[in-house]
Amino acid sequence: MNSRTELQITQMIGYAGSARSHYIKAIDAAADPEEFEKLIQNGDSCFDQAHRIHFNLLQENPDGIAEGMLLMIHAEDQMSAAETFRILARKFRDIQQN
């Protein structure tokens, strides 16, 4: 794996992990609509960055990334976890508002 690809995958992991953290904090802040929205927006921003990197990596390597597959799988797992927490955070907010 070249160093550029490794850096991109590491960045993707970091952004996805940050998104997940923001979404978890949003769940804790569900009773405060303003704080909740701020945390969701921060999480979405991080998630979008991770998604952009993921998309670019797949475009650059249309046949898949043979080298560094474990890192890529970890990055995708982080994104999946972040997306799950985003959904849960919004559900908690909806419950809190009703």
C-alpha positions as a Markdown table, in Angstrom:
| # | Residue | x | y | z |
|---|---|---|---|---|
| 1 | Met | 0.0 | 0.0 | 0.0 |
| 2 | Asn | 1.4 | 3.4 | -0.9 |
| 3 | Ser | 1.7 | 6.1 | 1.8 |
| 4 | Arg | -1.0 | 8.3 | 0.2 |
| 5 | Thr | -3.5 | 5.5 | 0.3 |
| 6 | Glu | -2.6 | 4.7 | 3.9 |
| 7 | Leu | -2.9 | 8.4 | 4.9 |
| 8 | Gln | -6.4 | 8.6 | 3.2 |
| 9 | Ile | -7.6 | 5.5 | 5.0 |
| 10 | Thr | -6.3 | 6.7 | 8.3 |
| 11 | Gln | -8.1 | 10.1 | 7.8 |
| 12 | Met | -11.3 | 8.2 | 6.9 |
| 13 | Ile | -11.0 | 6.3 | 10.2 |
| 14 | Gly | -10.5 | 9.5 | 12.1 |
| 15 | Tyr | -13.4 | 11.4 | 10.5 |
| 16 | Ala | -15.8 | 8.5 | 11.0 |
| 17 | Gly | -14.7 | 8.1 | 14.6 |
| 18 | Ser | -15.2 | 11.8 | 15.2 |
| 19 | Ala | -18.7 | 11.6 | 13.6 |
| 20 | Arg | -19.6 | 8.7 | 15.8 |
| 21 | Ser | -18.5 | 10.6 | 18.9 |
| 22 | His | -20.5 | 13.7 | 17.9 |
| 23 | Tyr | -23.6 | 11.5 | 17.4 |
| 24 | Ile | -23.2 | 9.8 | 20.8 |
| 25 | Lys | -22.9 | 13.3 | 22.5 |
| 26 | Ala | -26.0 | 14.4 | 20.6 |
| 27 | Ile | -27.9 | 11.5 | 22.2 |
| 28 | Asp | -26.8 | 12.8 | 25.6 |
| 29 | Ala | -28.0 | 16.3 | 24.6 |
| 30 | Ala | -31.3 | 15.3 | 23.1 |
| 31 | Ala | -33.2 | 17.4 | 25.7 |
| 32 | Asp | -31.4 | 20.5 | 24.4 |
| 33 | Pro | -32.5 | 21.1 | 20.8 |
| 34 | Glu | -29.8 | 23.7 | 20.1 |
| 35 | Glu | -26.9 | 21.6 | 21.4 |
| 36 | Phe | -28.3 | 18.5 | 19.7 |
| 37 | Glu | -28.4 | 20.2 | 16.3 |
| 38 | Lys | -24.9 | 21.6 | 16.7 |
| 39 | Leu | -23.6 | 18.1 | 17.5 |
| 40 | Ile | -25.5 | 16.5 | 14.7 |
| 41 | Gln | -24.1 | 19.1 | 12.2 |
| 42 | Asn | -20.6 | 18.5 | 13.5 |
| 43 | Gly | -21.1 | 14.8 | 13.1 |
| 44 | Asp | -22.5 | 15.2 | 9.7 |
| 45 | Ser | -19.5 | 17.3 | 8.6 |
| 46 | Cys | -17.1 | 14.6 | 9.8 |
| 47 | Phe | -19.2 | 11.9 | 8.2 |
| 48 | Asp | -19.3 | 13.7 | 4.9 |
| 49 | Gln | -15.4 | 14.0 | 5.0 |
| 50 | Ala | -15.1 | 10.3 | 5.6 |
| 51 | His | -17.6 | 9.5 | 2.8 |
| 52 | Arg | -15.7 | 11.7 | 0.3 |
| 53 | Ile | -12.4 | 10.0 | 1.1 |
| 54 | His | -14.1 | 6.6 | 0.8 |
| 55 | Phe | -15.6 | 7.5 | -2.6 |
| 56 | Asn | -12.3 | 8.8 | -3.9 |
| 57 | Leu | -10.5 | 5.7 | -2.8 |
| 58 | Leu | -13.0 | 3.5 | -4.5 |
| 59 | Gln | -12.7 | 5.6 | -7.7 |
| 60 | Glu | -8.9 | 5.5 | -7.7 |
| 61 | Asn | -9.0 | 1.7 | -7.2 |
| 62 | Pro | -12.0 | 0.4 | -9.1 |
| 63 | Asp | -10.9 | -3.2 | -8.7 |
| 64 | Gly | -10.7 | -2.8 | -5.0 |
| 65 | Ile | -7.8 | -2.2 | -2.7 |
| 66 | Ala | -5.9 | -5.4 | -2.4 |
| 67 | Glu | -3.2 | -3.8 | -0.2 |
| 68 | Gly | -4.3 | -2.5 | 3.1 |
| 69 | Met | -7.7 | -4.2 | 3.1 |
| 70 | Leu | -7.8 | -4.5 | 6.9 |
| 71 | Leu | -7.4 | -0.8 | 7.3 |
| 72 | Met | -10.1 | -0.2 | 4.7 |
| 73 | Ile | -12.5 | -2.6 | 6.4 |
| 74 | His | -11.8 | -0.8 | 9.7 |
| 75 | Ala | -12.5 | 2.5 | 8.1 |
| 76 | Glu | -15.8 | 1.3 | 6.6 |
| 77 | Asp | -16.7 | -0.2 | 10.0 |
| 78 | Gln | -16.2 | 3.2 | 11.6 |
| 79 | Met | -18.4 | 4.8 | 9.0 |
| 80 | Ser | -21.1 | 2.2 | 9.5 |
| 81 | Ala | -21.0 | 2.7 | 13.3 |
| 82 | Ala | -21.2 | 6.5 | 12.9 |
| 83 | Glu | -24.2 | 6.2 | 10.6 |
| 84 | Thr | -25.9 | 3.9 | 13.1 |
| 85 | Phe | -25.4 | 6.4 | 15.9 |
| 86 | Arg | -26.6 | 9.3 | 13.7 |
| 87 | Ile | -29.9 | 7.4 | 13.2 |
| 88 | Leu | -30.2 | 6.6 | 16.9 |
| 89 | Ala | -29.4 | 10.2 | 17.9 |
| 90 | Arg | -32.2 | 11.5 | 15.6 |
| 91 | Lys | -34.6 | 8.9 | 17.0 |
| 92 | Phe | -33.8 | 10.0 | 20.6 |
| 93 | Arg | -34.5 | 13.6 | 19.7 |
| 94 | Asp | -37.8 | 12.6 | 18.1 |
| 95 | Ile | -38.8 | 10.8 | 21.3 |
| 96 | Gln | -37.6 | 13.7 | 23.5 |
| 97 | Gln | -39.7 | 16.1 | 21.5 |
| 98 | Asn | -42.9 | 14.1 | 21.7 |
